[in-house]
Each structure stands twice: as structure tokens, then as C-alpha cells.
């Protein structure tokens, strides 16, 4: 599950960055919107979001298992 998420995230961010690069070449106006830092930060942000959601749902699962609920 995690590997599919990571692969999908990388492909999506790569597609967005390459689209921005293509837009620079098509329009002929170099505005430096393609950057490796954007790629790294977007992937890291997605990973942090995945971790937060995973921890949240794991905590919900543990609350349901507590006796007396």
C-alpha cells in the first residue's frame, strides 16, 4: 500500500514539474517555475500527510478496542 502511494506521488509530482517545464518551452517565457526543490518538498509533504493520516486512523482503531466503549 505504501509503495503504491509513494510511486503515485512521485509520478504525479514529476508530471506536474515536467508540465511546468514544457510550458516554459512552449511559451518561450522562462519563468523558472520548474525546480527540484518543489519536487522534493511536494513528495515530503505528501509523505508527512500520509504518516499523519495513518497515525490518526491507528489511534481511532485503538480507541474502539478499549474496554467499556
C-alpha positions in Angstrom: 0.0 0.0 0.0 2.7 2.4 0.9 4.8 1.7 -2.2 1.8 2.4 -4.4 1.2 5.7 -2.6 4.8 6.7 -2.9 5.0 5.7 -6.6 1.8 7.6 -7.4 3.0 10.6 -5.5 6.3 10.7 -7.3 4.7 10.2 -10.7 2.1 12.9 -10.1 4.7 15.5 -8.9 7.0 14.5 -11.7 4.2 15.1 -14.2 3.4 18.5 -12.7 7.0 19.6 -12.8 7.5 18.4 -16.4 4.3 20.1 -17.4 5.7 23.4 -16.0 9.0 22.8 -17.9 7.1 22.2 -21.1 5.0 25.3 -20.6 8.3 27.3 -20.3 9.5 25.9 -23.6 6.1 26.3 -25.4 5.6 29.9 -24.3 9.2 30.9 -24.7 9.0 32.8 -21.4 11.4 31.3 -18.9 9.9 32.0 -15.5 11.8 29.3 -13.6 8.7 27.5 -12.3 10.4 24.1 -12.5 12.6 23.4 -9.6 14.0 20.3 -7.9 13.1 21.8 -4.5 9.5 21.8 -5.5 9.7 18.2 -6.3 11.4 17.3 -3.0 9.1 19.4 -0.9 5.9 18.1 -2.6 6.9 14.5 -2.1 7.9 15.1 1.5 4.7 16.9 2.2 2.7 14.0 0.8 4.7 11.6 3.0 4.1 13.6 6.1 0.4 13.8 5.3 0.3 10.0 4.8 2.0 9.5 8.2 -0.4 11.9 10.0 -3.4 10.1 8.5 -2.0 6.7 9.3 -1.3 7.7 12.9 -4.8 9.2 13.2 -6.6 6.1 11.9 -4.5 3.8 14.1 -5.4 5.9 17.1 -9.1 5.6 16.2 -8.7 1.8 15.9 -7.1 1.6 19.4 -9.9 3.8 20.9 -12.5 1.3 19.5 -10.7 -1.6 21.2 -10.7 -0.1 24.7 -12.9 -2.0 27.1 -16.0 -0.1 28.3 -16.7 1.7 25.0 
